[in-house]
Amino acid sequence: MDWYDRYLLPHLIDFACGMGEVMQARAQLVPQAHGRVLEIGIGSGLNLEFYDAAKVSVIVGVDPSAAMQRLAKARAARIGIPVEMIALELGQIQAPAASFDSIVCTFTLCTISNAGAALREMRRVLKPGGRLLFCEHGQSPERSVLRWQNRLTPLWKPLAGGCHLNRDIAALIDTAGFRIGQLQNRYLQGPRPMTYLYQGWAD
């Protein structure tokens, strides 16, 4: 799996996370970011084209995968915003408290081993009045779909970089101390166990 994780998986994730409706969701969310921005799980940089250069001063992208960051660097070179990329585990931000105006987290909370701890760290580094902008897939409210999410997650995780299909994203954000100000839920096109979306902002 080491060869798979290092060489093949980054390109598979880049392809899957760059499909039509997923990119539309990114395009709706990311332009809301402003000031000094922390992007959790910057991955291959699929969000970079959607930042507003008139509103954002710098983007600090955290991701543990050097292979994914190699893909992101090419995209970062094409936008008019400074981008700093740091290879760290997503729960280890290593930044001063209250140091970011916006935090962007898209299709990332599913893969973090301790998502609650990572969200508490995000809360620590977010400035008062700042926003966590999130777009994540997770637990469906339909019992039949959730049963399949629970069945598939142990098989899916090693193939998809640790992705959990069955996390309650809203509950995780709330438990970490955020207040959810806006939340939209819907299914994207595709298999329902993998496509239930949580999109919005919290402060």
Secondary structure by P-SEA (a helix, b strand, c coil): ccccccccaaaaaaaaaacaaaaaaaaacccccccbbbbccccccccccccccccccbbbbbbccaaaaaaaaaaaaaccbbbbbbbccccccccccccccbbbbcccccccccaaaaaaaaaaacccccccccccccccccaaaaaaaaaacccccccccccccccaaaaaaaaacccccbbbbbbcccccccccccccccc
